[in-house]
Amino acid sequence: MAKALEFYQEVERSMITTYRKELWSPFVLAVKKYRLINAGDKIAVCISGGKDSMLLAKLMQQLQKHSETPFELVFLVMDPGYNVENRRKIEENAKKLNVPITVFESDVFAAADAAAGENPCYLCARMRRGHLYAKAKELGCNKIALGHHKSDVIETTVMGMLYGGQLQGMLPRIKSTNFEGMELIRPLYCVLERDIVRWQKAFGLDFIACACRFTQKTVGGDDDTFSARKKVKALIEDLRAENPNVENNIFQSIHNVQLDTLAEYKTEGVKKSFLEKFD
C-alpha cells in the first residue's frame, strides 16, 4: 500500500501535474526565456505572506530539485511591523507548505506611515525592497526573487497609459542601482493571477494581504491608491469577456514595441523624437 503523501507533498505534486499548464510550464518558460537563473546563483525568495510569494517559494523549491542548473535558495521573510496574528499566519503557512523561512524585522510600516502621511504605499514599497536587498546581500545572495505575476505586468501597462500618460512595462529582471552585484528577478512573469487563485482555493490555503494599517483603513473604500488598480482589473475582465485573448495581446504588446511608429520615447532617461530622423 502506497504511503499517504504529506499536505505539502500533495501541493508540490499538483504544481507538476494538475496545474502544470497554468503554473509550472509558464513559470519554467519565464525562467528560461528571460535567463533568470544561472549556475551558482544564491537567490533570496522574498515572501510577503501572500498567495503569490508563497506559490513562488514552492515553485522555486521544485525547480531547484529538478533543474540541472545548480543554485541555492534562501526563503526570506521581512516583518515590517505585522501584528501578531499576521506574523503567526505567515509562519504557520510556511510550516504547512514546508518552506524553511528566514525571518528578520524592520520598522518599515511605521516609518512609511510617519513619512508619507496619507499615501505611504510608494515609499513603503521602496523601503521594503531596500531592506530585502540589504538582508539578501548580507546572507551572500546575488539575486532577490519577487512574486509579481503576469496579471501585474498587464495591469501596470494599462494603468500607465490610462492614469500615467505613458507606455511602460514591468521588466522580468532588473540590475540593482544601489546594491552592486544584485539583481531582482520575477519568475512568475508568465503566470496569470486567476490561476494562482485557483491553486490556492483548491488547497484551502489562507494567506495574508498587505496587512499594513493603511490598507486596513481603506479596504472597501474609495481611496485612489487602490481604486485605480481595481478599475483596471474590472476593465480587463470586461474586455476578456468579449475577447479571450485580450490579456495575452496586452502582454505581447510590451514584447513587440514598434519604435518607428512612436512620436517620442525615452531610453536610459533620454527622450528621443521621430523628428531626429528629419534633422
C-alpha positions as CSV (number, residue, x, y, z in Angstrom):
1,M,0.0,0.0,0.0
2,A,1.4,3.4,-1.1
3,K,2.3,5.7,1.7
4,A,0.0,8.7,2.0
5,L,1.5,12.0,1.0
6,E,2.0,14.9,3.4
7,F,0.0,18.0,2.6
8,Y,3.0,19.9,1.3
9,Q,3.8,16.9,-1.0
10,E,0.3,17.0,-2.4
11,V,0.8,20.7,-3.1
12,E,4.1,20.0,-4.8
13,R,2.8,17.2,-6.9
14,S,-0.2,19.3,-8.0
15,M,2.0,22.0,-9.5
16,I,3.7,19.5,-11.7
17,T,0.6,17.6,-12.6
18,T,-2.9,19.2,-12.1
19,Y,-1.6,22.8,-12.6
20,R,1.3,22.0,-14.9
21,K,-0.2,24.1,-17.8
22,E,-1.3,27.0,-15.6
23,L,1.6,27.2,-13.2
24,W,4.7,25.0,-13.8
25,S,5.0,25.5,-17.5
26,P,4.7,29.3,-17.6
27,F,7.0,29.5,-14.6
28,V,9.7,27.5,-16.4
29,L,9.1,29.5,-19.6
30,A,9.8,32.7,-17.8
31,V,13.0,31.3,-16.1
32,K,14.3,30.1,-19.4
33,K,13.1,32.9,-21.7
34,Y,14.4,35.7,-19.6
35,R,17.5,33.8,-18.3
36,L,16.5,34.5,-14.7
37,I,18.7,31.8,-13.0
38,N,22.4,31.0,-13.7
39,A,24.6,28.3,-12.2
40,G,26.0,29.3,-8.9
41,D,23.2,31.8,-8.1
42,K,22.1,32.2,-4.5
43,I,18.6,33.6,-4.6
44,A,16.6,35.1,-1.8
45,V,12.9,34.3,-2.5
46,C,11.1,37.2,-0.8
47,I,8.0,36.1,1.0
48,S,5.4,38.7,2.0
49,G,2.9,36.1,3.2
50,G,0.5,36.4,0.3
51,K,-0.5,33.8,-2.3
52,D,1.9,34.9,-5.0
53,S,5.1,34.8,-3.0
54,M,4.2,31.5,-1.3
55,L,3.5,29.9,-4.6
56,L,6.8,31.3,-5.9
57,A,8.6,29.7,-3.0
58,K,7.1,26.3,-3.8
59,L,7.9,26.6,-7.5
60,M,11.5,27.6,-6.8
61,Q,11.8,24.6,-4.4
62,Q,10.7,22.3,-7.2
63,L,12.9,23.9,-9.8
64,Q,15.9,23.5,-7.5
65,K,15.0,19.8,-7.1
66,H,14.6,19.1,-10.8
67,S,16.9,21.6,-12.5
68,E,20.3,20.6,-14.0
69,T,21.5,24.2,-13.1
70,P,22.8,24.2,-9.6
71,F,21.7,27.2,-7.4
72,E,20.9,28.0,-3.8
73,L,17.8,29.3,-2.2
74,V,17.0,31.4,0.9
75,F,13.4,32.0,1.8
76,L,13.4,35.5,3.2
77,V,10.6,37.0,5.2
78,M,10.8,40.6,6.4
79,D,8.5,41.5,9.2
80,P,7.9,45.2,8.5
81,G,5.6,45.6,11.5
82,Y,2.9,42.9,11.2
83,N,0.5,42.4,14.0
84,V,0.8,39.1,16.0
85,E,-1.9,37.3,14.1
86,N,-0.4,38.0,10.6
87,R,3.1,37.1,11.7
88,R,1.7,33.8,13.1
89,K,-0.2,33.1,9.9
90,I,2.9,33.5,7.7
91,E,4.9,31.2,10.0
92,E,2.1,28.6,10.1
93,N,1.7,28.6,6.3
94,A,5.4,28.3,5.8
95,K,5.5,25.3,8.1
96,K,2.4,23.8,6.4
97,L,4.0,24.1,3.0
98,N,7.4,23.0,4.2
99,V,9.2,26.3,3.3
100,P,12.1,26.9,5.7
101,I,11.9,30.7,6.1
102,T,14.4,33.1,7.5
103,V,12.7,36.0,9.3
104,F,14.1,39.4,10.1
105,E,12.4,42.5,11.4
106,S,12.2,46.2,10.3
107,D,10.1,49.2,11.1
108,V,9.1,49.9,7.5
109,F,5.3,50.2,8.2
110,A,5.8,52.8,11.0
111,A,8.5,54.7,9.1
112,A,6.5,54.9,5.8
113,D,3.3,55.8,7.7
114,A,5.1,58.6,9.5
115,A,7.0,60.0,6.5
116,A,4.4,59.7,3.7
117,G,1.2,60.7,5.6
118,E,-2.0,59.9,3.6
119,N,-0.3,57.9,0.8
120,P,2.6,55.7,2.2
121,C,2.4,52.8,-0.3
122,Y,5.0,54.0,-2.8
123,L,7.5,54.8,0.0
124,C,6.7,51.6,1.8
125,A,7.4,49.5,-1.3
126,R,10.7,51.2,-1.9
127,M,11.8,50.8,1.7
128,R,10.8,47.2,1.8
129,R,12.8,46.4,-1.3
130,G,15.8,48.2,0.0
131,H,15.7,46.2,3.3
132,L,15.3,43.0,1.3
133,Y,18.3,43.8,-0.9
134,A,20.4,44.6,2.1
135,K,19.5,41.4,4.0
136,A,19.9,39.2,1.0
137,K,23.3,40.6,0.3
138,E,24.3,40.1,3.9
139,L,23.3,36.4,3.5
140,G,25.5,36.1,0.4
141,C,22.7,36.2,-2.2
142,N,23.2,37.8,-5.6
143,K,19.5,37.9,-6.5
144,I,16.1,38.5,-4.9
145,A,13.0,36.9,-6.4
146,L,9.7,38.7,-6.1
147,G,6.2,37.4,-6.7
148,H,4.9,39.8,-9.4
149,H,2.9,37.8,-12.0
150,K,1.7,38.2,-15.5
151,S,-1.5,40.0,-14.4
152,D,0.6,42.6,-12.5
153,V,2.5,43.2,-15.7
154,I,-0.6,43.6,-17.8
155,E,-2.4,45.9,-15.2
156,T,0.7,48.0,-14.8
157,T,0.9,48.5,-18.6
158,V,-2.7,49.6,-18.8
159,M,-2.5,51.8,-15.7
160,G,0.5,53.6,-17.1
161,M,-1.5,54.5,-20.2
162,L,-4.8,55.4,-18.5
163,Y,-3.5,57.1,-15.4
164,G,0.1,58.0,-16.1
165,G,0.1,59.1,-19.7
166,Q,2.9,56.8,-20.6
167,L,3.7,53.4,-22.2
168,Q,5.6,51.3,-19.7
169,G,6.0,47.7,-18.7
170,M,7.5,45.8,-15.8
171,L,10.8,44.0,-16.5
172,P,11.3,40.3,-15.6
173,R,14.8,41.1,-14.3
174,I,16.5,44.3,-13.1
175,K,20.0,45.1,-12.0
176,S,20.1,47.0,-8.8
177,T,21.5,50.5,-8.9
178,N,22.0,50.8,-5.2
179,F,23.3,47.3,-4.3
180,E,26.3,46.4,-6.5
181,G,26.1,42.9,-8.0
182,M,22.5,42.3,-7.0
183,E,19.6,41.6,-9.3
184,L,15.8,41.4,-9.0
185,I,14.0,38.6,-10.8
186,R,10.3,37.9,-11.4
187,P,9.9,34.2,-12.1
188,L,6.0,34.4,-12.1
189,Y,6.2,36.8,-15.0
190,C,4.2,34.5,-17.3
191,V,1.7,33.2,-14.7
192,L,-1.8,34.6,-14.5
193,E,-3.2,35.6,-11.1
194,R,-6.5,33.8,-11.6
195,D,-4.6,30.5,-12.0
196,I,-2.8,31.2,-8.7
197,V,-6.2,31.9,-7.1
198,R,-7.5,28.5,-8.4
199,W,-4.5,26.7,-6.9
200,Q,-4.9,28.5,-3.6
201,K,-8.6,27.7,-3.4
202,A,-8.1,24.1,-4.4
203,F,-6.0,23.5,-1.2
204,G,-8.0,25.8,1.1
205,L,-5.0,28.0,1.7
206,D,-5.5,31.2,3.6
207,F,-2.8,33.9,3.1
208,I,-2.4,37.4,4.3
209,A,-2.9,40.5,2.1
210,C,-0.7,43.6,2.6
211,A,-1.6,43.8,6.3
212,C,-0.4,47.4,7.0
213,R,-2.6,49.8,8.9
214,F,-3.2,51.9,5.8
215,T,-4.8,49.2,3.7
216,Q,-6.8,48.0,6.7
217,K,-8.3,51.5,6.9
218,T,-9.1,51.7,3.2
219,V,-10.4,48.2,2.4
220,G,-13.8,48.6,0.8
221,G,-13.3,52.4,0.5
222,D,-12.7,54.6,-2.5
223,D,-9.1,55.6,-1.9
224,D,-7.4,56.4,-5.3
225,T,-4.4,54.3,-4.5
226,F,-6.5,51.1,-4.7
227,S,-9.4,52.1,-6.9
228,A,-7.3,52.7,-10.0
229,R,-6.0,49.1,-10.0
230,K,-9.4,47.7,-9.1
231,K,-10.9,49.6,-12.0
232,V,-8.2,48.4,-14.4
233,K,-8.8,44.8,-13.2
234,A,-12.5,45.2,-13.9
235,L,-11.9,46.8,-17.3
236,I,-9.6,43.9,-18.4
237,E,-12.2,41.3,-17.2
238,D,-14.9,43.1,-19.2
239,L,-12.7,43.1,-22.3
240,R,-11.8,39.5,-21.8
241,A,-15.5,38.5,-21.8
242,E,-15.6,39.9,-25.4
243,N,-12.1,38.8,-26.4
244,P,-10.5,35.9,-24.6
245,N,-7.0,36.9,-26.0
246,V,-7.0,40.5,-24.6
247,E,-4.6,39.7,-21.8
248,N,-2.1,38.0,-24.0
249,N,-2.4,40.8,-26.5
250,I,-1.6,43.4,-23.9
251,F,1.3,41.3,-22.6
252,Q,2.7,40.7,-26.1
253,S,2.4,44.4,-26.9
254,I,5.4,45.1,-24.5
255,H,7.4,42.5,-26.3
256,N,6.5,43.9,-29.7
257,V,7.0,47.6,-29.5
258,Q,7.3,49.4,-32.8
259,L,9.6,52.3,-32.0
260,D,9.4,53.6,-35.6
261,T,5.7,54.5,-35.1
262,L,6.2,56.4,-31.8
263,A,6.4,60.2,-31.8
264,E,8.6,60.2,-28.7
265,Y,10.1,57.7,-26.4
266,K,12.7,57.5,-23.6
267,T,15.7,55.3,-23.4
268,E,18.0,55.3,-20.3
269,G,16.3,58.5,-19.3
270,V,17.0,60.4,-22.6
271,K,14.0,61.5,-24.6
272,K,14.1,60.6,-28.3
273,S,11.8,62.1,-31.1
274,F,10.9,60.9,-34.5
275,L,11.9,64.3,-35.7
276,E,15.5,63.4,-35.3
277,K,15.2,61.4,-38.5
278,F,14.4,64.6,-40.3
279,D,17.3,66.7,-38.9
